[in-house]
Amino acid sequence: MTALLLAAALTLQGWPDTAQGRAEAFAAIQSLNVELLTHDSATATLESWCAVHRLAPVPRVVARRVRIDKPADAQVRAALGVGPDEPVRYRRVDLACGDKVLSQADNWYLPARLTSEMNTALETTDTPFGRAVAALGFHRRTLSTRLIDPPLAEGWEMKPPPPPRRGPLRLGPDLLQHRAVLETPDGRPFSIVVETYRKEVLAFR
């Protein structure tokens, strides 16, 4: 491991592996979860999180395109309310604030329900999806949430606290996942997203 990667790993693991450290990390993840559940734009929520927690000198979230393709399956089409012949486009991005990738988003969307300007921005630029379609005044309907690597095990409140370990708290690369549908104000779905939030959201310690 290079010195640069080692430094990054230590920065991301800056929470002590104690009962208090795990409880504080768990509370931080749940705070982000609540913010995501109560706001329509994940991009705006991450930007606010980045600013409040000083994750970058300029708290601006940018999308970094990942050039792969995932055709829409029957489950995606059912969530969007379209049949097998309706064009569905796919876009994957890493949402980063400064040098920290906070989430990875898989997005299937209906180009026919967006403006030509929105489609051009999504196809030719790295503009985050929520920012590109903001003029629709959309709202977000969450389908599911999942804690991938919680710092506290299920039922932790009924168990003795774990013994402290030397060194920082070690978490997997992914902490939280949301699956949601974006809808126009009249209730028409136009996008389904699967967002995986990474441990860099905790890199403010």
N, C-alpha and C positions, 0 to 999 in steps of 0.2 A: 504494500500500500504506500502510495506516495505521501509526502509530508502534507500536501494540500488536502488529499482525501482524508487523512488522519485528523487534520484540524477541523474539517467540516464535520466528521463523525463526532468529535468531542463536543463541538458546538451544539449539534442536534441532540446530544445525550446529556445536556446540562442540567438534568433533574436528578436529585439524589435518589438512590434506590432504597428508600425508607418508606414506612407507612405514610408519613406526612407527604413525602415527595410524590408518591403514587396517588394519594388523594387529591393533591393539588393539580397534577397532570390530568387526572380523570375529570375534575371540575372544569378545567380549561377546555377539554374536548367537548364536554356537555354544553358549555357556554357557547362554543362555536355552533354546535348542533342546534341549539335553540335559535340562534341568530339566523341560521339557514332556513329553519322551519317557519320563521315568522317574517321573512322577506322574500320578495318575488325574484330578485336578481342575485344569483350566486356571485357574479362578478363584483357587484357593488358591495355585497357582504364581505367578500374577501378583501376588497380594497379598504373597507373600514377596519377590518381586523388587522390588516397590515399597518395601517396608520396608528391605531390605538396601541399596538404592541411593538411599534418601531422596528419592523422587520426589514425596512429598507430606507435609505435616505429620502427617496422619493416614493411615497406609497401609491404607486400606480401599477395596477395589474395588467399584464400583457399576455396575449395568447401566442403560444409557440406551436405551430402546426406540426402534426405528426402524420406523415404521408402513408397511411394505410387505408384499406377499405374493408368495411364490414357490411355486407348487404343486409337489408332489413328482413328479419325473420317474421314468422306469423305472429309472434307475441308483440313485436314492435308495431306491426301494422294494426293489430287489434287495439293497442293503446292509442294509436293515432286515428283510429276509426276509418281506415281505408282498405280497399281490396288489393289483390295481388298485382294489378296493372297500374296502380297509381305510382308515379315517380317519387322515390324517397332518396334523399341524399344523406351521406354520412360524412361526419367531420370529427376528427380527434384533435384535441389541443392539450398542451400543458399550460396551466395558468400560473404565471410566475410573478412574484413581487421582488424586484431587485434580482438577486442571484438565487432566490429560493423558489422552488417549484412547490406551490401549495396544494394543487389538485390536478388531477388528470380527468378530462371530460370526454366521454363518448356521446355523440349527438347525432340523432337521426331526425331529419326535418323535411317538411313538405315545401318544396320551392314554389308550388302553385299558390300557397297561402302567404307568401312574402312578396314584397315589392321587388322590381328589377334591381333597384339600388341596393337593397339588402342582400339579394342573391349575389350580386357582383362583389360586394364587400366580403361575403363569406367564402367565395370561391377564389378571390385574388389577393386577399389581405389576411393579416393575422389578428384582425379585430375580434375581441371576445364576442361570443354569440349574443349574450344579453345586451351588450352595447350596440351591436349591429341592428338588433330588432327592437330596440327600446321604444321607437315611435309607435309600435303596435299597442302599447299600454298593456302588455300581457300580465297575466298572473300565473302563479306556479302552484301546481297541485302535486304534493308529494305522495308517491305510491309506496315507498318503503325506505326505511333507514336501518343501517346495520353498523354496529361497532365491530371493527375487524380485529383490532389488537388493544383491548382496553387495559389500562394500567392496573385495574382492580378486577379480580375474577367475579363471576356471578355469585351472589350471595355473600359477598365480602363483609357486609354489615353484620352478619350473624356469626362470623368466624373471628378467631384471634388475629391480630395484625401479623403480617409476615415479618420474620426477623430481618433487620436491615442488612444489606449487602454492601460490601466495599465497592466504591466506584459509582458511576452514573447509572441512571435508569436506562435499560435497553428496551427499545420498542421496535416492532417491525416497521417497514417502510410505509405501510398504509394503516391509517387509524379508523377511518369512518367512510361509509359509502351511502349516497343518496340516489334514489331513482325517482324521477319526477317527470310530469308532463307540463309543458307550457301551453297556455290557452289564451286566445284573444278574449277581450271583454265579453263577447257574446257566447263564450264557452266552447269555441271551436279549437280543438288541439292542433298544433302545428309543429311540435317538437317533443321528443322524448330524450331525456338526458340521464346518463349514469355517471355520477361524479364520485371520484375516489380521492379523499382528502389525505394528504401525506403528513408524515411526522414533522416536516418543516414548519407546520403551523405552530409548533411548540418551540420554535428556535429563538424565542425571546428571552430565555434564561441564560 
